Amino acid sequence: MKNLLLTLFAFLLGLSTNAQKKNIVPPGELNLQLMLQPIPMTAKFINDTSFIWCGTLVKSHLDQKYHLFYSRWLRKFGMSAWVTHSEVAHAVSNSPFGPFTFKDIALPVRGKEYWDGMVTHNPTVHYYNGKYYLYYTGNYGDGKVTGSQLNWTHRNHQRIGVAVADNPNGPWKRFDKPIIDISSDTTAHDAQMMANPSVTQMPDGRYLMVYKAVAKKKPQPFGGPVVHLTAIADRPEGPFVKQNKPIFTVENVDFPAEDPYVWYDKNCYYAVVKDMKGAFTNAGRSLVLFYSLDGLDWKLAKYPLVSTLNILWENGSTQKLEALERPQLFFENGNMIALLCAVNEMQGHSYNVQIPLK
């Protein structure tokens, strides 16, 4: 019996040691906040004439450079003009922490006869099976800037699509229809509009999408409630089959979360989301972490708080922000290298940061 117990102990010790060597964290126990490092000034991607938002990063297997895709629109139109004038642009660097140099417009205006013909926004880029996939939100409308208010025609025309390329430098092939559209059922969770796509490959080779959806159950033009839904496809370009079960929900809160970024990490799925009003922690508006074993049922992670609205720069200074949103992770060789976020300063200018991860 003694020898049996010793053998069992040695076996369990070996499992524990192997898990530590492989850096396997038990499901839901990732502490992303502890990984955040001070931000070098080169990792601040800013423009004097344009708002910068929605940064997403990929390393090219061709030129070994780092390609940043982001949303931009002219500052003279105001912050709310993201819904009427945003375009997905492209910048390049030799480092994931910059400095980045503007290269071109990846997804330009192409005419209001297209579902995405006037606005492209919310990019998130992936490399699957030898091709680059740029998921995004598109819309069309009258093009009118409406001051501090949203142009509701453009907002409610938001749909989700994908562009495909062999090279992150393009050209990008766009499609005449969204890869996922609103439901025809007027009582559906996504009957009004959809945006903020995030995609990851599942362990079985399929593709999971998490997206923001707005129903028509609340007064127009905003509608609501605002929830998040999942959809699954056999291929990265779809078709995606909706699962129709709201996630990241809070009882009696109509708009608890936004801006999901989802990924699979060894033994479970994780998602960083924007906590709109402190529905998930006592930190107020912040970034929080969820996890799921199957990608469909989600729970708050053991260490839910990822970041408050304060960021730490490499020079030792701390900056309080108006907004820290649109989280995106950048992986290299299977390791989390950077957390990308859109920043809005107190005085109203916006840019992207790439926060190093330990």
The 8 nearest C-alpha neighbors of each residue, nearest first, counted from 0:
[[1, 3, 2, 4, 5, 6, 7, 8],
 [2, 0, 4, 3, 5, 6, 7, 8],
 [1, 3, 5, 0, 4, 6, 7, 8],
 [2, 4, 0, 6, 1, 5, 7, 8],
 [5, 3, 7, 1, 6, 2, 8, 0],
 [6, 4, 8, 2, 3, 7, 9, 1],
 [5, 7, 3, 9, 4, 8, 2, 10],
 [6, 8, 10, 4, 9, 5, 3, 11],
 [9, 7, 5, 11, 10, 6, 12, 4],
 [8, 10, 12, 6, 7, 11, 13, 5],
 [9, 11, 7, 13, 8, 12, 6, 14],
 [12, 10, 14, 8, 13, 9, 7, 15],
 [13, 11, 9, 15, 10, 14, 8, 16],
 [12, 14, 16, 10, 11, 15, 17, 9],
 [15, 13, 11, 17, 12, 16, 18, 10],
 [14, 16, 12, 18, 13, 17, 11, 19],
 [17, 15, 13, 19, 18, 14, 12, 20],
 [16, 18, 20, 14, 19, 15, 13, 21],
 [19, 17, 15, 21, 23, 16, 20, 22],
 [18, 20, 22, 16, 21, 17, 15, 23],
 [21, 19, 17, 18, 22, 16, 23, 15],
 [20, 22, 18, 19, 23, 17, 16, 24],
 [23, 21, 19, 20, 18, 24, 17, 265],
 [22, 24, 18, 21, 19, 25, 265, 20],
 [23, 25, 28, 22, 29, 26, 27, 18],
 [24, 26, 28, 27, 23, 29, 266, 267],
 [27, 25, 28, 267, 266, 24, 290, 29],
 [26, 28, 300, 290, 29, 301, 25, 267],
 [29, 27, 301, 25, 26, 24, 30, 300],
 [28, 30, 27, 31, 24, 302, 26, 301],
 [31, 29, 32, 302, 33, 28, 34, 305],
 [30, 32, 34, 33, 305, 29, 35, 302],
 [31, 33, 305, 34, 30, 35, 306, 304],
 [34, 32, 31, 35, 30, 357, 305, 36],
 [33, 35, 357, 356, 31, 32, 36, 30],
 [36, 34, 356, 32, 33, 355, 357, 354],
 [35, 37, 355, 356, 38, 34, 354, 357],
 [38, 36, 313, 312, 311, 39, 355, 35],
 [37, 39, 312, 313, 354, 311, 36, 40],
 [40, 38, 313, 41, 42, 312, 37, 96],
 [39, 41, 42, 43, 38, 313, 312, 314],
 [42, 40, 98, 97, 39, 43, 96, 44],
 [43, 41, 96, 97, 40, 353, 39, 352],
 [42, 44, 352, 41, 40, 351, 45, 350],
 [45, 43, 351, 350, 42, 352, 99, 46],
 [44, 46, 350, 43, 51, 351, 47, 349],
 [47, 45, 49, 48, 50, 51, 44, 350],
 [46, 48, 49, 45, 50, 74, 348, 73],
 [47, 49, 74, 46, 73, 50, 75, 72],
 [50, 48, 73, 74, 72, 46, 47, 71],
 [49, 51, 349, 71, 72, 74, 73, 350],
 [52, 50, 350, 71, 349, 70, 49, 351],
 [51, 53, 70, 341, 54, 69, 350, 351],
 [54, 52, 69, 70, 121, 325, 341, 122],
 [55, 53, 69, 68, 52, 351, 339, 67],
 [56, 54, 68, 123, 67, 327, 124, 69],
 [55, 57, 67, 66, 329, 68, 124, 54],
 [56, 58, 66, 65, 59, 124, 67, 125],
 [59, 57, 65, 64, 66, 63, 60, 56],
 [60, 58, 63, 61, 64, 62, 65, 57],
 [59, 61, 63, 62, 58, 64, 166, 129],
 [62, 60, 59, 63, 166, 64, 58, 167],
 [61, 63, 64, 59, 60, 58, 65, 166],
 [64, 62, 59, 60, 61, 58, 65, 93],
 [65, 63, 93, 62, 59, 58, 92, 66],
 [66, 64, 58, 92, 91, 57, 95, 93],
 [65, 67, 91, 57, 56, 90, 58, 64],
 [66, 68, 56, 90, 89, 55, 91, 69],
 [69, 67, 89, 55, 88, 54, 56, 87],
 [68, 70, 54, 53, 87, 88, 52, 55],
 [71, 69, 87, 52, 86, 53, 120, 51],
 [70, 72, 51, 85, 50, 86, 49, 52],
 [73, 71, 85, 49, 50, 84, 81, 74],
 [72, 74, 49, 75, 76, 48, 50, 71],
 [73, 75, 49, 76, 77, 50, 48, 72],
 [74, 76, 73, 77, 48, 49, 78, 72],
 [77, 75, 74, 80, 73, 144, 78, 146],
 [78, 76, 74, 75, 79, 80, 146, 147],
 [77, 79, 80, 81, 74, 76, 50, 147],
 [78, 80, 81, 77, 149, 147, 148, 82],
 [81, 79, 83, 82, 78, 77, 84, 76],
 [82, 80, 85, 79, 84, 83, 72, 78],
 [81, 83, 80, 154, 84, 153, 85, 79],
 [84, 82, 80, 142, 81, 118, 85, 153],
 [83, 85, 81, 72, 80, 118, 82, 86],
 [86, 84, 81, 72, 118, 71, 119, 70],
 [85, 87, 119, 70, 71, 118, 107, 120],
 [88, 86, 70, 106, 69, 119, 105, 120],
 [87, 89, 104, 105, 69, 68, 103, 70],
 [88, 90, 68, 103, 102, 67, 104, 105],
 [89, 91, 101, 102, 67, 100, 99, 66],
 [92, 90, 66, 99, 100, 65, 67, 101],
 [93, 91, 99, 65, 94, 97, 64, 98],
 [92, 94, 64, 65, 97, 95, 91, 63],
 [95, 93, 96, 97, 92, 65, 64, 98],
 [94, 96, 97, 65, 92, 93, 353, 337],
 [97, 95, 42, 94, 353, 41, 98, 39],
 [98, 96, 99, 41, 42, 94, 92, 95],
 [97, 99, 41, 92, 42, 96, 100, 44],
 [100, 98, 92, 97, 91, 90, 101, 44],
 [99, 101, 90, 91, 102, 92, 98, 97],
 [102, 100, 90, 89, 103, 91, 99, 88],
 [101, 103, 90, 89, 100, 91, 104, 88],
 [104, 102, 89, 88, 105, 101, 90, 168],
 [103, 105, 88, 106, 107, 89, 87, 86],
 [104, 106, 88, 87, 89, 103, 107, 171],
 [105, 107, 87, 104, 86, 119, 88, 108],
 [108, 106, 104, 86, 109, 105, 87, 119],
 [107, 109, 117, 116, 110, 118, 106, 86],
 [108, 110, 116, 107, 117, 111, 113, 115],
 [111, 109, 116, 112, 117, 113, 108, 115],
 [112, 110, 116, 113, 139, 117, 140, 109],
 [111, 113, 110, 116, 114, 139, 109, 115],
 [114, 112, 116, 111, 115, 110, 175, 109],
 [113, 115, 138, 116, 139, 137, 176, 112],
 [116, 114, 137, 138, 113, 117, 118, 139],
 [115, 117, 110, 113, 109, 111, 108, 114],
 [116, 118, 139, 108, 111, 115, 110, 138],
 [119, 117, 138, 85, 137, 86, 84, 115],
 [120, 118, 137, 86, 87, 136, 85, 115],
 [119, 121, 136, 70, 122, 135, 85, 87],
 [122, 120, 135, 136, 53, 195, 123, 70],
 [123, 121, 135, 134, 120, 133, 69, 53],
 [122, 124, 134, 55, 133, 135, 121, 197],
 [123, 125, 133, 132, 55, 134, 122, 57],
 [126, 124, 132, 131, 127, 133, 57, 123],
 [125, 127, 131, 130, 132, 129, 128, 124],
 [128, 126, 130, 129, 125, 131, 132, 235],
 [127, 129, 130, 126, 131, 235, 125, 234],
 [128, 130, 127, 126, 131, 165, 60, 166],
 [131, 129, 165, 127, 126, 128, 164, 132],
 [132, 130, 126, 164, 163, 125, 165, 127],
 [133, 131, 163, 125, 124, 162, 126, 134],
 [132, 134, 124, 162, 161, 123, 122, 163],
 [135, 133, 161, 123, 122, 160, 132, 124],
 [136, 134, 122, 121, 160, 120, 159, 161],
 [135, 137, 159, 120, 194, 121, 158, 119],
 [138, 136, 115, 119, 118, 157, 158, 120],
 [137, 139, 115, 157, 156, 118, 114, 153],
 [140, 138, 117, 111, 153, 116, 115, 114],
 [141, 139, 153, 142, 152, 111, 138, 117],
 [140, 142, 143, 139, 153, 152, 83, 111],
 [141, 143, 83, 140, 144, 84, 139, 117],
 [144, 142, 141, 145, 83, 150, 140, 80],
 [143, 145, 146, 80, 142, 76, 83, 150],
 [144, 146, 148, 150, 143, 149, 147, 80],
 [147, 145, 148, 144, 77, 79, 76, 149],
 [146, 148, 79, 145, 149, 77, 78, 80],
 [149, 147, 146, 145, 79, 150, 151, 144],
 [150, 148, 151, 79, 145, 147, 82, 154],
 [149, 151, 152, 153, 145, 154, 148, 82],
 [152, 150, 154, 153, 149, 155, 220, 221],
 [151, 153, 155, 154, 150, 140, 156, 141],
 [154, 152, 140, 156, 151, 155, 139, 150],
 [155, 153, 151, 156, 152, 157, 82, 150],
 [154, 156, 192, 152, 157, 153, 151, 191],
 [155, 157, 153, 138, 154, 152, 192, 139],
 [158, 156, 138, 155, 192, 137, 154, 193],
 [157, 159, 193, 136, 137, 180, 194, 177],
 [160, 158, 136, 177, 179, 135, 194, 178],
 [159, 161, 177, 178, 135, 134, 136, 158],
 [162, 160, 134, 133, 135, 132, 163, 173],
 [161, 163, 173, 133, 172, 171, 132, 134],
 [162, 164, 132, 172, 171, 131, 133, 161],
 [165, 163, 171, 131, 166, 169, 130, 170],
 [164, 166, 130, 131, 167, 129, 169, 163],
 [165, 167, 168, 169, 164, 131, 130, 170],
 [168, 166, 169, 131, 164, 59, 165, 66],
 [167, 169, 166, 170, 105, 89, 66, 164],
 [170, 168, 171, 167, 166, 164, 165, 105],
 [169, 171, 164, 172, 168, 166, 105, 165],
 [172, 170, 169, 164, 163, 162, 173, 105],
 [171, 173, 163, 162, 164, 170, 174, 169],
 [174, 172, 162, 171, 161, 163, 175, 160],
 [173, 175, 176, 172, 177, 162, 161, 160],
 [176, 174, 113, 173, 177, 114, 115, 160],
 [175, 177, 174, 178, 114, 160, 113, 179],
 [178, 176, 160, 179, 159, 180, 158, 175],
 [179, 177, 160, 159, 237, 238, 176, 180],
 [178, 180, 177, 159, 239, 160, 158, 181],
 [179, 181, 158, 177, 182, 178, 159, 193],
 [182, 180, 190, 189, 192, 191, 183, 193],
 [183, 181, 190, 184, 189, 187, 180, 185],
 [182, 184, 185, 190, 181, 187, 186, 189],
 [183, 185, 182, 186, 187, 190, 181, 189],
 [184, 186, 190, 187, 183, 215, 182, 214],
 [187, 185, 184, 190, 188, 215, 216, 214],
 [188, 186, 190, 189, 184, 185, 214, 182],
 [187, 189, 214, 190, 213, 212, 186, 226],
 [190, 188, 212, 214, 213, 187, 181, 191],
 [189, 191, 182, 214, 187, 181, 185, 188],
 [192, 190, 214, 213, 189, 215, 155, 181],
 [193, 191, 155, 213, 157, 189, 212, 181],
 [192, 194, 212, 158, 211, 157, 213, 189],
 [193, 195, 211, 136, 196, 158, 159, 210],
 [196, 194, 210, 211, 121, 258, 197, 136],
 [197, 195, 210, 194, 209, 135, 208, 198],
 [196, 198, 209, 260, 208, 261, 210, 259],
 [199, 197, 208, 207, 261, 209, 196, 206],
 [200, 198, 262, 207, 206, 261, 201, 208],
 [199, 201, 206, 205, 204, 207, 202, 198],
 [200, 202, 205, 204, 203, 206, 199, 207],
 [203, 201, 204, 200, 205, 263, 265, 206],
 [204, 202, 201, 205, 200, 206, 233, 207],
 [205, 203, 201, 202, 200, 206, 233, 234],
 [204, 206, 233, 201, 203, 232, 200, 234],
 [207, 205, 200, 232, 201, 231, 199, 235],
 [206, 208, 231, 199, 198, 230, 200, 201],
 [209, 207, 198, 230, 229, 197, 231, 210],
 [208, 210, 229, 197, 228, 196, 198, 230],
 [211, 209, 196, 227, 195, 228, 194, 197],
 [210, 212, 227, 194, 193, 195, 226, 228],
 [213, 211, 193, 189, 226, 227, 225, 192],
 [214, 212, 225, 223, 189, 192, 191, 224],
 [213, 215, 223, 188, 190, 189, 191, 216],
 [216, 214, 222, 223, 217, 191, 190, 185],
 [215, 217, 214, 223, 222, 224, 218, 186],
 [216, 218, 222, 223, 215, 219, 224, 214],
 [219, 217, 222, 220, 221, 216, 215, 223],
 [220, 218, 222, 221, 217, 215, 223, 216],
 [219, 221, 222, 151, 218, 155, 152, 217],
 [222, 220, 219, 223, 218, 217, 151, 155],
 [223, 221, 217, 219, 215, 218, 220, 214],
 [224, 222, 214, 225, 217, 213, 215, 216],
 [223, 225, 253, 214, 213, 226, 254, 217],
 [226, 224, 213, 223, 254, 212, 253, 214],
 [227, 225, 212, 245, 211, 224, 213, 254],
 [228, 226, 211, 246, 245, 210, 212, 247],
 [227, 229, 245, 210, 209, 244, 243, 246],
 [230, 228, 209, 208, 242, 241, 210, 295],
 [229, 231, 241, 240, 208, 242, 239, 207],
 [232, 230, 207, 239, 240, 206, 208, 241],
 [233, 231, 239, 206, 237, 234, 238, 205],
 [232, 234, 205, 206, 237, 235, 231, 204],
 [235, 233, 237, 232, 236, 205, 206, 238],
 [234, 236, 237, 206, 232, 233, 127, 132],
 [237, 235, 234, 238, 161, 178, 132, 232],
 [238, 236, 239, 232, 234, 235, 178, 233],
 [237, 239, 232, 178, 240, 236, 234, 179],
 [238, 240, 232, 237, 231, 230, 241, 179],
 [239, 241, 230, 231, 232, 238, 242, 237],
 [242, 240, 230, 243, 229, 239, 231, 228],
 [241, 243, 230, 229, 244, 240, 228, 231],
 [244, 242, 241, 228, 245, 229, 188, 230],
 [243, 245, 242, 228, 246, 229, 295, 227],
 [246, 244, 228, 227, 226, 243, 248, 247],
 [245, 247, 248, 227, 228, 297, 244, 226],
 [248, 246, 256, 227, 297, 249, 245, 226],
 [249, 247, 246, 255, 250, 245, 226, 252],
 [250, 248, 252, 251, 255, 247, 278, 253],
 [249, 251, 252, 248, 253, 255, 278, 247],
 [250, 252, 249, 253, 248, 254, 255, 224],
 [253, 251, 249, 250, 254, 255, 248, 278],
 [252, 254, 224, 225, 255, 251, 223, 226],
 [255, 253, 225, 252, 256, 224, 226, 275],
 [256, 254, 275, 252, 278, 274, 253, 249],
 [257, 255, 274, 275, 273, 254, 272, 247],
 [256, 258, 273, 272, 259, 211, 274, 275],
 [257, 259, 325, 272, 273, 195, 260, 326],
 [260, 258, 272, 271, 257, 270, 261, 197],
 [259, 261, 270, 271, 197, 327, 326, 272],
 [260, 262, 270, 269, 197, 259, 199, 198],
 [263, 261, 199, 269, 268, 264, 270, 260],
 [264, 262, 268, 267, 269, 265, 199, 201],
 [263, 265, 267, 266, 268, 262, 269, 23],
 [266, 264, 267, 263, 23, 268, 24, 202],
 [265, 267, 264, 26, 268, 263, 292, 25],
 [268, 266, 292, 26, 264, 291, 263, 265],
 [267, 269, 263, 291, 290, 262, 294, 264],
 [270, 268, 290, 262, 289, 261, 263, 291],
 [269, 271, 261, 289, 260, 288, 259, 290],
 [270, 272, 288, 260, 287, 259, 289, 286],
 [273, 271, 259, 258, 287, 286, 257, 270],
 [272, 274, 286, 257, 256, 258, 275, 285],
 [275, 273, 256, 285, 284, 277, 286, 276],
 [274, 276, 284, 256, 255, 273, 277, 257],
 [277, 275, 284, 283, 278, 274, 255, 285],
 [283, 276, 278, 284, 280, 279, 274, 281],
 [277, 279, 276, 280, 255, 274, 249, 275],
 [278, 280, 277, 274, 281, 287, 299, 303],
 [281, 279, 282, 277, 278, 283, 304, 303],
 [280, 282, 283, 277, 279, 278, 284, 304],
 [283, 281, 280, 277, 284, 285, 307, 304],
 [277, 282, 284, 276, 281, 285, 280, 274],
 [285, 283, 276, 277, 275, 274, 282, 307],
 [284, 286, 307, 274, 306, 273, 283, 308],
 [285, 287, 273, 306, 305, 272, 274, 304],
 [288, 286, 304, 305, 303, 272, 271, 274],
 [287, 289, 271, 303, 300, 270, 299, 304],
 [288, 290, 299, 300, 270, 298, 269, 297],
 [291, 289, 269, 27, 268, 298, 297, 300],
 [292, 290, 297, 268, 294, 293, 296, 267],
 [291, 293, 267, 294, 268, 290, 296, 266],
 [294, 292, 295, 291, 296, 268, 267, 297],
 [295, 293, 291, 268, 292, 296, 297, 207],
 [294, 296, 293, 297, 229, 291, 244, 246],
 [297, 295, 291, 294, 293, 298, 246, 292],
 [298, 296, 291, 290, 295, 246, 289, 247],
 [299, 297, 289, 290, 300, 291, 296, 247],
 [298, 300, 289, 303, 290, 288, 301, 297],
 [301, 299, 289, 27, 303, 302, 290, 288],
 [300, 302, 28, 303, 27, 299, 29, 30],
 [303, 301, 300, 30, 304, 28, 29, 288],
 [302, 304, 288, 300, 287, 301, 299, 305],
 [303, 305, 287, 306, 302, 286, 288, 32],
 [304, 306, 32, 287, 286, 31, 303, 288],
 [307, 305, 286, 304, 285, 32, 308, 287],
 [306, 308, 285, 309, 286, 282, 284, 305],
 [307, 309, 320, 319, 323, 285, 322, 306],
 [310, 308, 319, 307, 318, 320, 317, 311],
 [309, 311, 318, 317, 312, 308, 319, 320],
 [312, 310, 317, 37, 316, 38, 318, 315],
 [311, 313, 38, 37, 314, 316, 315, 39],
 [312, 314, 37, 39, 38, 315, 311, 40],
 [315, 313, 312, 316, 39, 37, 311, 40],
 [316, 314, 313, 312, 311, 317, 37, 38],
 [317, 315, 312, 314, 311, 318, 313, 310],
 [316, 318, 311, 310, 312, 309, 315, 319],
 [317, 319, 310, 309, 320, 311, 316, 312],
 [320, 318, 309, 308, 310, 317, 321, 345],
 [321, 319, 344, 308, 322, 345, 309, 343],
 [320, 322, 345, 344, 343, 319, 308, 323],
 [321, 323, 343, 320, 342, 324, 308, 344],
 [324, 322, 342, 341, 308, 340, 343, 320],
 [323, 325, 341, 340, 326, 322, 273, 342],
 [324, 326, 258, 340, 53, 341, 327, 323],
 [327, 325, 340, 339, 324, 260, 338, 271],
 [328, 326, 339, 260, 338, 55, 325, 340],
 [329, 327, 338, 337, 339, 330, 326, 335],
 [328, 330, 337, 336, 56, 335, 338, 327],
 [331, 329, 335, 334, 336, 333, 328, 332],
 [330, 332, 333, 334, 336, 335, 329, 58],
 [333, 331, 334, 330, 335, 336, 329, 58],
 [332, 334, 331, 330, 335, 336, 264, 329],
 [335, 333, 330, 331, 332, 336, 329, 337],
 [336, 334, 330, 329, 337, 356, 331, 333],
 [335, 337, 356, 330, 329, 334, 355, 331],
 [338, 336, 355, 329, 356, 354, 353, 328],
 [339, 337, 328, 354, 353, 327, 329, 340],
 [338, 340, 353, 327, 326, 352, 328, 354],
 [341, 339, 326, 325, 352, 324, 351, 323],
 [340, 342, 351, 52, 324, 325, 323, 53],
 [343, 341, 323, 349, 350, 322, 351, 340],
 [344, 342, 349, 322, 321, 348, 347, 320],
 [343, 345, 320, 347, 321, 346, 348, 349],
 [344, 346, 321, 347, 320, 343, 319, 348],
 [347, 345, 344, 348, 343, 321, 320, 349],
 [346, 348, 344, 345, 343, 349, 321, 78],
 [349, 347, 344, 343, 346, 50, 350, 345],
 [350, 348, 343, 342, 50, 51, 344, 347],
 [349, 351, 51, 45, 342, 44, 341, 52],
 [352, 350, 341, 44, 340, 342, 43, 54],
 [353, 351, 43, 42, 340, 339, 354, 44],
 [352, 354, 339, 42, 338, 337, 96, 355],
 [353, 355, 338, 337, 38, 339, 352, 356],
 [356, 354, 337, 36, 336, 35, 353, 38],
 [355, 357, 35, 34, 337, 336, 36, 354],
 [356, 34, 35, 36, 355, 336, 33, 335]]
